[in-house]
Amino acid sequence: MTHKNLDAWKEAIKLTIEIYTLTKSFPKEELYGITNQIRRSAVSIPSNIAEGCARQTAKETIQFLHIALGSAAELETQLIIANELKYSKDTNEIFNTLNHIRKLVVGLIKFQKAKNE
Protein backbone atom coordinates (compact mmCIF):
# COMPACT_ATOMS: atom_id res chain seq x y z
CA MET A 1 0.00 0.00 0.00
CA THR A 2 1.39 3.39 -0.93
CA HIS A 3 0.36 6.43 1.05
CA LYS A 4 -0.39 8.42 -2.11
CA ASN A 5 -3.38 6.15 -2.82
CA LEU A 6 -4.96 6.62 0.60
CA ASP A 7 -7.90 8.98 1.03
CA ALA A 8 -6.70 9.76 4.56
CA TRP A 9 -3.36 11.00 3.23
CA LYS A 10 -4.96 12.97 0.37
CA GLU A 11 -7.43 14.65 2.72
CA ALA A 12 -4.68 15.41 5.22
CA ILE A 13 -2.63 17.10 2.49
CA LYS A 14 -5.64 19.26 1.55
CA LEU A 15 -6.19 20.11 5.21
CA THR A 16 -2.55 21.15 5.59
CA ILE A 17 -2.90 23.56 2.67
CA GLU A 18 -6.07 24.98 4.25
CA ILE A 19 -4.23 25.41 7.55
CA TYR A 20 -1.39 27.31 5.91
CA THR A 21 -3.92 29.57 4.20
CA LEU A 22 -5.83 30.12 7.45
CA THR A 23 -2.74 30.93 9.50
CA LYS A 24 -1.46 33.54 7.00
CA SER A 25 -3.88 35.98 8.62
CA PHE A 26 -2.71 35.28 12.19
CA PRO A 27 -0.84 38.09 13.98
CA LYS A 28 2.81 38.35 12.93
CA GLU A 29 3.95 38.12 16.55
CA GLU A 30 2.50 34.58 16.61
CA LEU A 31 4.63 33.37 13.70
CA TYR A 32 6.93 31.44 16.05
CA GLY A 33 4.15 30.70 18.51
CA ILE A 34 0.76 29.22 17.79
CA THR A 35 1.05 29.70 14.01
CA ASN A 36 4.13 27.50 13.89
CA GLN A 37 2.57 24.94 16.24
CA ILE A 38 -0.62 24.69 14.18
CA ARG A 39 1.31 24.28 10.94
CA ARG A 40 3.60 21.63 12.41
CA SER A 41 0.66 19.64 13.76
CA ALA A 42 -1.10 19.82 10.39
CA VAL A 43 2.01 18.69 8.48
CA SER A 44 2.53 15.88 10.96
CA ILE A 45 -0.76 14.18 10.06
CA PRO A 46 -0.02 13.25 6.41
CA SER A 47 3.67 12.80 7.23
CA ASN A 48 2.95 10.12 9.82
CA ILE A 49 0.45 8.40 7.53
CA ALA A 50 3.16 8.28 4.85
CA GLU A 51 5.83 7.08 7.25
CA GLY A 52 3.55 4.37 8.61
CA CYS A 53 2.88 3.06 5.11
CA ALA A 54 6.61 2.83 4.47
CA ARG A 55 7.13 0.54 7.47
CA GLN A 56 7.70 -3.19 7.22
CA THR A 57 5.10 -4.50 9.64
CA ALA A 58 1.46 -3.81 10.38
CA LYS A 59 2.42 -3.12 14.01
CA GLU A 60 4.77 -0.33 12.92
CA THR A 61 2.20 1.04 10.50
CA ILE A 62 -0.42 1.13 13.26
CA GLN A 63 2.00 2.94 15.57
CA PHE A 64 2.46 5.76 13.05
CA LEU A 65 -1.26 5.94 12.33
CA HIS A 66 -1.81 6.45 16.06
CA ILE A 67 0.77 9.23 16.00
CA ALA A 68 -1.20 10.83 13.14
CA LEU A 69 -4.32 10.69 15.35
CA GLY A 70 -2.36 12.35 18.14
CA SER A 71 -1.32 15.12 15.78
CA ALA A 72 -4.95 15.57 14.76
CA ALA A 73 -5.93 15.99 18.42
CA GLU A 74 -3.08 18.44 18.90
CA LEU A 75 -4.19 20.43 15.84
CA GLU A 76 -7.78 20.53 17.07
CA THR A 77 -6.66 21.85 20.45
CA GLN A 78 -4.50 24.55 18.88
CA LEU A 79 -7.32 25.64 16.56
CA ILE A 80 -9.66 25.92 19.54
CA ILE A 81 -7.10 28.15 21.26
CA ALA A 82 -6.72 30.26 18.10
CA ASN A 83 -10.52 30.62 17.95
CA GLU A 84 -10.64 31.68 21.60
CA LEU A 85 -7.95 34.28 20.87
CA LYS A 86 -10.08 35.49 17.94
CA TYR A 87 -7.30 34.74 15.44
CA SER A 88 -9.66 32.85 13.18
CA LYS A 89 -13.33 32.68 12.35
CA ASP A 90 -15.58 30.07 10.86
CA THR A 91 -13.34 27.07 11.25
CA ASN A 92 -16.28 24.65 11.28
CA GLU A 93 -15.32 23.28 7.86
CA ILE A 94 -11.78 22.63 9.05
CA PHE A 95 -13.08 20.82 12.14
CA ASN A 96 -15.38 18.74 9.91
CA THR A 97 -12.47 17.84 7.64
CA LEU A 98 -10.33 16.97 10.64
CA ASN A 99 -13.03 14.65 12.00
CA HIS A 100 -13.36 13.01 8.58
CA ILE A 101 -9.59 12.41 8.46
CA ARG A 102 -9.71 10.88 11.94
CA LYS A 103 -12.40 8.44 10.81
CA LEU A 104 -10.33 7.48 7.78
CA VAL A 105 -7.23 6.90 9.90
CA VAL A 106 -9.19 4.82 12.42
CA GLY A 107 -10.45 2.77 9.47
CA LEU A 108 -6.87 2.21 8.35
CA ILE A 109 -5.90 1.10 11.84
CA LYS A 110 -8.78 -1.39 11.91
CA PHE A 111 -7.76 -2.67 8.47
CA GLN A 112 -4.15 -3.12 9.57
CA LYS A 113 -5.21 -4.91 12.77
CA ALA A 114 -7.49 -7.26 10.82
CA LYS A 115 -4.73 -7.95 8.33
CA ASN A 116 -2.35 -8.72 11.20
CA GLU A 117 -4.65 -11.33 12.79
C-alpha positions as CSV (number, residue, x, y, z in Angstrom):
1,M,0.0,0.0,0.0
2,T,1.4,3.4,-0.9
3,H,0.4,6.4,1.1
4,K,-0.4,8.4,-2.1
5,N,-3.4,6.1,-2.8
6,L,-5.0,6.6,0.6
7,D,-7.9,9.0,1.0
8,A,-6.7,9.8,4.6
9,W,-3.4,11.0,3.2
10,K,-5.0,13.0,0.4
11,E,-7.4,14.7,2.7
12,A,-4.7,15.4,5.2
13,I,-2.6,17.1,2.5
14,K,-5.6,19.3,1.6
15,L,-6.2,20.1,5.2
16,T,-2.6,21.1,5.6
17,I,-2.9,23.6,2.7
18,E,-6.1,25.0,4.3
19,I,-4.2,25.4,7.5
20,Y,-1.4,27.3,5.9
21,T,-3.9,29.6,4.2
22,L,-5.8,30.1,7.5
23,T,-2.7,30.9,9.5
24,K,-1.5,33.5,7.0
25,S,-3.9,36.0,8.6
26,F,-2.7,35.3,12.2
27,P,-0.8,38.1,14.0
28,K,2.8,38.3,12.9
29,E,4.0,38.1,16.6
30,E,2.5,34.6,16.6
31,L,4.6,33.4,13.7
32,Y,6.9,31.4,16.0
33,G,4.2,30.7,18.5
34,I,0.8,29.2,17.8
35,T,1.1,29.7,14.0
36,N,4.1,27.5,13.9
37,Q,2.6,24.9,16.2
38,I,-0.6,24.7,14.2
39,R,1.3,24.3,10.9
40,R,3.6,21.6,12.4
41,S,0.7,19.6,13.8
42,A,-1.1,19.8,10.4
43,V,2.0,18.7,8.5
44,S,2.5,15.9,11.0
45,I,-0.8,14.2,10.1
46,P,0.0,13.3,6.4
47,S,3.7,12.8,7.2
48,N,2.9,10.1,9.8
49,I,0.4,8.4,7.5
50,A,3.2,8.3,4.9
51,E,5.8,7.1,7.2
52,G,3.5,4.4,8.6
53,C,2.9,3.1,5.1
54,A,6.6,2.8,4.5
55,R,7.1,0.5,7.5
56,Q,7.7,-3.2,7.2
57,T,5.1,-4.5,9.6
58,A,1.5,-3.8,10.4
59,K,2.4,-3.1,14.0
60,E,4.8,-0.3,12.9
61,T,2.2,1.0,10.5
62,I,-0.4,1.1,13.3
63,Q,2.0,2.9,15.6
64,F,2.5,5.8,13.1
65,L,-1.3,5.9,12.3
66,H,-1.8,6.5,16.1
67,I,0.8,9.2,16.0
68,A,-1.2,10.8,13.1
69,L,-4.3,10.7,15.3
70,G,-2.4,12.4,18.1
71,S,-1.3,15.1,15.8
72,A,-5.0,15.6,14.8
73,A,-5.9,16.0,18.4
74,E,-3.1,18.4,18.9
75,L,-4.2,20.4,15.8
76,E,-7.8,20.5,17.1
77,T,-6.7,21.9,20.5
78,Q,-4.5,24.5,18.9
79,L,-7.3,25.6,16.6
80,I,-9.7,25.9,19.5
81,I,-7.1,28.2,21.3
82,A,-6.7,30.3,18.1
83,N,-10.5,30.6,17.9
84,E,-10.6,31.7,21.6
85,L,-8.0,34.3,20.9
86,K,-10.1,35.5,17.9
87,Y,-7.3,34.7,15.4
88,S,-9.7,32.9,13.2
89,K,-13.3,32.7,12.3
90,D,-15.6,30.1,10.9
91,T,-13.3,27.1,11.2
92,N,-16.3,24.6,11.3
93,E,-15.3,23.3,7.9
94,I,-11.8,22.6,9.0
95,F,-13.1,20.8,12.1
96,N,-15.4,18.7,9.9
97,T,-12.5,17.8,7.6
98,L,-10.3,17.0,10.6
99,N,-13.0,14.7,12.0
100,H,-13.4,13.0,8.6
101,I,-9.6,12.4,8.5
102,R,-9.7,10.9,11.9
103,K,-12.4,8.4,10.8
104,L,-10.3,7.5,7.8
105,V,-7.2,6.9,9.9
106,V,-9.2,4.8,12.4
107,G,-10.5,2.8,9.5
108,L,-6.9,2.2,8.3
109,I,-5.9,1.1,11.8
110,K,-8.8,-1.4,11.9
111,F,-7.8,-2.7,8.5
112,Q,-4.1,-3.1,9.6
113,K,-5.2,-4.9,12.8
114,A,-7.5,-7.3,10.8
115,K,-4.7,-8.0,8.3
116,N,-2.4,-8.7,11.2
117,E,-4.7,-11.3,12.8
